[in-house]
């Protein structure tokens, strides 16, 4: 995850991650480790690779994690699929990561950060292997209500795994509330709603809100061209005339990101406001993802068909295309260029834990220009109310927001952007990680005092 890399550089330690491909295997030593950055540069942190068989990857990652938990937690109108074979691989891989943590630990009581829905069982497994460890688990995606989570056949096992943590973090208080409601409804545990803690198996898990953010200043910013250079480069790349209005969307090609809804809003803009036809182009960068899964294949086809339909309807030989769809991976420097070039950035997720695209766009705009259109169903909307907040299912509202954004005076853009940049600067990714680590340190000190007094 891009948000975690600067934290690792700042804090040192060991990052345990899945390794795949010949390149990963060629760079590790005989203990599956490598220093980052590699010699002769001074090492910032250590990377430990965990290798998975094709069967483990299919069951653990594509199966249980992304055909089961992902749609379950995103209310994505895609039916979750749960298979016993996938669950067995999920448990097996979680055990492999927990074992690697124990092997890499440099003390009996390390602080261990476990990230996301792929490793829900690992906190309990780590705690069983190292009872003195302080385990922080962070769940990056939404947590659904108890009725929705109860669909999962292994709901009790997942909850027990997460409650092996000392601290369990979510992006929003709403997701904390949903988790505590789920625990209270589905398993035997003592819930303290005043302290927001759960006691089970004689141990306490503190459930806390930690809204994630981005690096500030961005490591890409120092070498970034000026806004004007970025605008010129992007417009030339796509055959757009100088001064042509530009919108961007930056996403994985995932059905939760609202890309179809976004393109329908562009179509509706042209229907409602004909003056933008030929004067505005929306560039959608969509990184391919999880292409083995049928729902993702179908979504790819739907998005491509919709883009083609819009271009056939609103473009002719003399007009620039209304939509440019780039289904390919882009490097951070390229993405940053699009952020700086855009008049408007659309984030229309149907459901998201946070969505860092919104904060990345804000951090890139040191010219204090550009307008952010942001889905109300993202965690970011709770922190960036100066964006134009929309319901992505309301096509007319999104189209109207596009018109407002494209027509917004520079002074209004500046006032909104200054407030958003102030928030992202103050509550950056280092503060996000620092709050978790400070809470863990406080918890360790308290526990040691209590042990001495027992």
C-alpha angles and dihedrals in degrees: 000000000000093000092059100050096074089047091054090050090052098044103033115207129118127305113205111202142158114269124208137170133027093283093062092047094049094054100052128085125234089281092054091251135126135178119240117246095025123235139314085041118076111267117249097185143341124255120208117194125216113200123214130196118236089254092051092048092048094050101035101038110022095028117038099016101042107022092039118025098027098060091035092058098039100054083227101161087244115118112244114235119212122186126179091225090055091049091052091053091046091054091045094052093046087054090051091054092046090051090051090052091054091048093050098043113115095198140025092251108042125161106243125193114202115193132211144328095309091073106038093134096047099081093062091043091051092048091051091051094043111023092182095055121112105224121197114189119192120196107204099187129062120285110224128220118276094260092055095044091050088071089077111093091213097046095129092050092050093049091048090050093052092045088062084079125098089212127020116195135198133178097241139030088236090063091046088053092049091050094051090046089052093051092048092050102042112032142032107264141125112249121198107195093184093059093026094231137135124213118202133151089009094299132103125229116196112214111209143172115240111167107207121226142177137270114279118231095022114238086228094055098076093062097034119121120239120280090252092053090049091050092050093047095049094046093048091047092057099035095251122151122243112278093021110149113249133199125185139197121190115193148127109261091258129143091230094061098074096233093146090049090050094053090048088054090053089050091050091049090058090048094049099036111032091179089078094058106109092008101071133051127184116211113201115194107196118180112210113246140175091357092168090071116088095222090057092049090052092047091051090054093047093051093047091048092050093050090050091049092052093048092048091050102043107024129076135169094286101039128079114245115270091219133033112190116196109187098185141091118273129199118242091254091056093048090049089053091056091049091054094044098051129100089198135015119203122207107177104163115168089216129351139167093225114321109217094202087083092054093041090055091050093047091051094055104083086152087067091230134116130067128250119215107197134187116240087223095069126091087231091066089069091058102036106048090154088074118089099265115211143174102239091209090061102080095183092051091050091048091050090049089053090054092047091049094049091047098043115125117243093245092057091047090051094049093051095043094049091056093047093046090050090055095047092045093051097040099042129153093272091058090047092055093038093056092053093047093046091051090049091050091050090050092051092050092049093049092050092051091050091048092053091050095048 
